[in-house]
Amino acid sequence: MIKRKFISVRLLTPGMVIDQSIIDGTGRVLIHRKTALDDYMIYSLRKMSIGGVYIREGEESDEEITYNISPEVMEKIEKVKVPDRAKIELHESVKKRVAEGIQFLYSNPDSPSFMDATNNVSSELMKALEENDALAVDVGALKVRLSTKEVQQIGVSGLLHDLGKSRIPNEILNKPGRLTEEEFEIMKTHPVLGYNMIKDKPELSTATKLGVLQHHEKMNGNGYPLKLQGDQITPFARILSVADIYDALVTERPYKDAFSPRDAVEMIMAMTGDLDIHMIQSFLNSVILYPVDSIIKLSTGEFAKIVQNIPGYPTRPTVITLNHGQIYALASDIKCASIIII
């Protein structure tokens, strides 16, 4: 049984599991609920002058499911399995440096060291891409033909896209309920505020700056702040818009629970009027919802193992049932049209 209790931050010790999300000054989640705290997280909580937090103790009551897979089915799985493409793995030390760098950028936008910090963070992330051979894979899957330089530039634009939120009042950013119409109008000023904070920095490309300004624009003209539409919106902004919406959907906020990655993907797939359809397809080509070797349950009631992910169809991988070794090619076999992962 799980028990929830409030505890002073000064009494926290590594390994305790936090039972609430911790939000920073820009409204982003610094520590997710159900995270096991480490020394750095505890230090950060104390530095933020947070008096106490909720922690959870005990174990989940659900019994662990065990799967009996015959040697024949296991052999079949290994024979047809196609490993997932490379993904970015960040060491904890890199995550810590990147988190500290981003926090510095949003807390000190007027610092003389702003560009140095920006370059340090983007360099850390580019290095991770290169070390994991992800530039040729994940970015290549986008099919938007970005050069290495442009990848770095859009990465910087992504780092800074919500910079203007550092100028939004905390009572609006951290409001535990939905914003009023007046409050939302204030929130909608953050792209312009962010753009104005970086527009005179010659080290940043025009594309990077416009990505910050336009990342809430919509292809149908219903976005903000300029109500641009179609080709008036820069490619960087069209890419960032998809990523930003996905991040917002899967992130827990004070006023809402996080959507599952699957639900978030399906919602984005339905936003063809708001988002660039080519960027949606690029996103679908790059995202992996169910890593190979994951065990899932099908709408047929069967349990199955993921053996191959199909680019462009993240919700329809190829699976093999654990009981009979039946292959379901969910993305291509018309006979599987009514079968879904639940």
C-alpha positions in Angstrom: 0.0 0.0 0.0 1.2 3.5 -0.9 1.2 6.1 1.9 1.6 9.8 1.2 3.0 12.3 3.7 4.3 15.8 3.9 8.0 16.2 4.9 10.3 19.2 5.4 12.9 19.5 2.7 15.7 19.6 5.3 14.7 16.1 6.3 14.8 14.6 2.8 17.3 11.9 2.0 18.4 10.3 -1.3 16.1 7.5 -2.4 12.9 9.1 -1.1 10.2 9.1 -3.8 8.5 12.4 -4.3 4.7 12.4 -4.7 4.3 15.7 -6.5 5.8 17.5 -9.4 8.1 20.5 -8.9 7.6 23.4 -11.3 10.2 26.0 -12.1 9.7 29.7 -12.9 8.8 29.0 -16.5 6.1 26.5 -15.7 8.3 23.5 -16.7 8.6 20.4 -14.6 12.0 20.1 -12.9 11.2 16.9 -10.9 8.4 14.6 -12.0 6.1 12.9 -9.5 7.2 9.4 -8.5 10.9 10.3 -9.0 13.4 8.9 -6.5 15.3 11.9 -5.2 19.1 12.2 -5.4 21.5 14.6 -3.7 21.3 17.1 -6.6 17.5 17.2 -6.6 17.4 17.7 -2.8 20.0 20.5 -3.1 17.9 22.1 -5.8 14.8 22.0 -3.6 16.6 23.7 -0.8 18.0 26.3 -3.1 14.5 27.1 -4.4 13.5 27.8 -0.7 10.8 25.1 -0.9 9.7 24.4 2.7 8.4 20.8 2.2 7.1 18.3 -0.3 4.9 15.2 -0.4 6.7 11.9 -0.5 5.3 8.4 -1.1 6.2 5.3 0.9 5.3 1.6 0.4 4.8 -0.6 -2.6 2.2 -0.7 -5.3 -0.4 -3.3 -4.4 -0.9 -4.7 -8.0 0.6 -8.2 -8.4 3.4 -8.5 -10.9 2.3 -10.3 -14.1 4.5 -13.2 -15.2 4.6 -14.4 -18.7 5.3 -18.0 -19.7 6.8 -18.0 -23.2 7.6 -21.3 -24.9 11.1 -21.8 -26.4 9.5 -22.0 -29.8 7.9 -18.6 -29.5 11.1 -17.1 -28.1 13.0 -18.5 -31.0 10.5 -16.9 -33.4 10.7 -13.6 -31.7 14.5 -13.5 -31.9 14.4 -14.5 -35.6 12.1 -11.7 -36.7 13.0 -9.0 -34.2 14.3 -5.7 -35.7 16.2 -3.6 -33.1 15.1 0.0 -32.7 17.3 2.8 -34.2 19.8 4.6 -32.0 18.5 6.9 -29.4 20.1 9.6 -27.3 21.4 8.5 -24.0 22.6 11.2 -21.6 24.8 10.4 -18.7 23.6 11.7 -15.3 26.5 14.2 -15.2 25.4 15.6 -18.7 21.8 15.8 -17.6 22.9 17.8 -14.5 25.0 20.2 -16.5 22.3 20.7 -19.1 19.6 21.3 -16.4 21.8 23.8 -14.6 22.6 25.6 -17.9 18.9 25.9 -18.8 18.0 27.1 -15.4 20.8 29.7 -15.7 19.5 30.9 -19.1 16.0 31.4 -17.9 17.0 33.0 -14.6 19.7 35.3 -16.1 18.6 36.3 -19.6 20.5 39.6 -19.3 23.8 38.1 -18.1 27.0 38.8 -20.1 27.5 35.1 -19.9 24.2 34.3 -21.6 25.6 33.3 -25.0 28.4 31.3 -23.4 25.9 29.3 -21.4 23.7 28.9 -24.5 26.6 27.5 -26.5 27.7 25.2 -23.7 24.2 23.6 -23.4 23.8 23.2 -27.1 27.3 21.8 -27.4 26.5 19.2 -24.7 23.4 18.1 -26.6 25.1 18.1 -30.0 27.9 15.9 -28.6 25.3 13.5 -27.2 23.7 13.3 -30.7 27.0 12.6 -32.3 28.1 10.0 -29.7 24.9 8.1 -30.1 24.9 8.3 -33.9 21.6 10.0 -33.6 22.2 12.8 -36.1 22.1 10.3 -38.9 19.1 8.5 -37.5 16.7 10.6 -35.4 17.3 13.9 -37.3 17.5 12.1 -40.6 14.1 10.6 -39.9 12.7 14.1 -39.8 13.2 14.3 -43.6 13.5 18.1 -43.5 17.1 18.0 -44.7 18.8 20.0 -42.0 22.5 20.5 -42.0 24.6 19.9 -38.9 24.7 23.7 -38.4 20.9 24.0 -38.7 20.4 21.2 -36.2 22.5 23.2 -33.8 20.6 26.3 -34.5 17.1 24.7 -34.1 18.4 23.2 -30.9 19.2 26.6 -29.6 15.8 27.9 -30.7 14.3 25.0 -28.8 16.3 25.8 -25.7 15.2 29.4 -25.7 11.7 29.1 -27.1 10.0 29.8 -23.8 12.5 32.4 -22.5 9.8 35.0 -22.5 8.0 33.2 -19.7 10.7 34.4 -17.3 8.9 37.8 -17.7 5.4 36.4 -17.0 4.2 36.8 -13.3 4.6 33.7 -11.2 1.0 33.8 -10.1 0.0 33.1 -13.7 2.8 30.6 -14.5 2.1 28.5 -11.5 -1.7 29.0 -11.2 -3.1 25.6 -10.1 -6.2 26.0 -12.3 -7.1 27.1 -15.8 -6.1 30.7 -16.7 -8.8 33.4 -17.2 -9.1 35.0 -20.6 -7.2 38.0 -19.3 -4.4 35.8 -17.8 -4.1 33.9 -21.1 -3.7 37.1 -23.0 -0.8 37.9 -20.8 0.7 34.4 -21.2 0.4 34.8 -25.0 2.9 37.7 -24.9 5.8 35.3 -24.0 6.9 34.7 -27.6 7.3 38.4 -28.3 9.0 38.9 -24.9 11.4 36.1 -25.6 12.2 37.4 -29.1 12.8 40.9 -27.8 15.3 39.4 -25.3 17.4 37.8 -28.0 16.8 39.9 -31.2 19.9 42.0 -30.7 22.2 39.1 -30.1 24.3 38.8 -33.3 25.6 35.3 -32.3 22.1 33.9 -32.9 20.8 33.3 -36.4 17.7 34.9 -37.7 16.1 31.4 -38.0 16.8 30.8 -34.4 15.2 34.0 -33.3 12.1 33.6 -35.5 11.7 30.1 -34.1 11.3 31.6 -30.6 8.9 34.3 -32.0 6.7 32.0 -34.1 6.5 28.7 -32.2 2.9 29.2 -31.3 1.7 30.2 -34.8 -0.7 27.8 -36.5 -0.8 26.8 -40.2 -4.5 28.0 -40.4 -3.7 31.4 -38.9 -5.3 30.7 -35.5 -2.0 30.9 -33.6 -0.2 33.8 -31.9 1.3 36.4 -31.6 1.2 37.4 -35.3 -1.5 35.1 -36.6 0.7 34.0 -39.4 -0.3 31.1 -41.6 1.2 28.6 -44.0 4.6 29.5 -45.5 4.7 32.7 -43.5 5.8 30.5 -40.6 9.5 29.6 -40.7 10.5 25.9 -40.9 12.1 26.0 -37.4 8.9 27.3 -35.9 6.8 24.6 -37.6 9.1 21.9 -36.2 9.2 23.5 -32.7 5.4 23.8 -32.7 5.0 20.0 -33.0 7.6 19.3 -30.3 6.2 22.0 -28.0 2.7 20.6 -28.2 3.8 17.0 -27.6 5.9 18.2 -24.6 2.9 20.1 -23.2 0.6 17.1 -23.6 2.9 14.5 -21.9 4.0 16.9 -19.1 2.1 17.0 -15.8 1.0 20.5 -14.8 -0.4 21.9 -11.6 -3.9 22.0 -13.2 -3.8 18.7 -15.3 -2.4 15.2 -15.4 -0.1 14.2 -18.2 -1.5 12.5 -21.2 0.1 9.1 -22.2 2.6 9.3 -25.1 0.1 7.3 -27.2 -2.8 9.7 -26.5 -0.5 12.7 -27.2 0.6 11.2 -30.5 -3.0 10.6 -31.6 -4.0 14.1 -30.6 -1.1 15.5 -32.8 -2.2 13.3 -35.7 -5.6 15.0 -35.5 -4.1 18.5 -35.7 -3.6 18.7 -39.4 -5.3 22.1 -39.6 -3.0 23.6 -36.9 0.3 22.0 -37.7 2.4 21.4 -40.8 1.4 18.0 -42.1 5.0 17.3 -43.2 6.3 18.1 -39.8 3.6 15.8 -38.2 4.8 13.0 -40.5 8.4 13.8 -39.6 7.5 13.6 -35.9 5.7 10.2 -36.5 8.8 8.9 -38.3 11.0 9.7 -35.3 9.0 8.9 -32.3 9.0 5.4 -30.6 6.1 4.7 -28.3 6.7 1.0 -27.7 10.4 0.0 -27.7 11.3 -3.4 -29.2 11.0 -6.2 -26.6 8.2 -4.3 -24.7 5.3 -6.5 -23.7 1.9 -5.0 -24.4 -1.8 -6.1 -24.3 -3.9 -6.2 -27.4 -7.6 -5.5 -27.8 -8.0 -9.2 -28.5 -7.1 -9.9 -24.9 -3.7 -11.4 -25.9 -0.3 -10.3 -24.6 2.3 -9.7 -27.2 6.0 -8.6 -27.6 7.0 -5.7 -29.8 9.4 -7.0 -32.5 9.6 -4.1 -35.0 8.6 -0.4 -35.0 7.4 1.0 -38.3 8.5 4.6 -39.1 5.5 6.8 -39.5 3.2 4.4 -37.6 4.2 4.7 -34.0 0.9 3.2 -32.7 1.0 0.2 -35.1 4.2 -1.8 -34.6 4.7 -5.4 -35.5 4.1 -7.8 -32.6 4.2 -11.5 -31.8 1.7 -13.0 -29.3 3.2 -14.7 -26.3 0.8 -17.6 -26.2 0.8 -18.9 -29.8 3.5 -16.9 -31.6 1.1 -15.2 -33.9 2.6 -12.3 -35.9 0.4 -9.2 -36.2 1.7 -6.6 -38.6 -0.5 -3.9 -37.3 0.7 -1.2 -39.7 0.3 -3.2 -43.0 -2.0 -6.2 -42.6 -5.6 -5.3 -43.3 -6.7 -8.3 -41.3 -5.3 -6.5 -38.2 -7.2 -3.3 -38.8 -9.5 -3.8 -35.8 -6.7 -4.8 -33.4 -5.2 -2.0 -31.2 -2.8 -1.8 -28.3 -4.6 -1.0 -25.1 
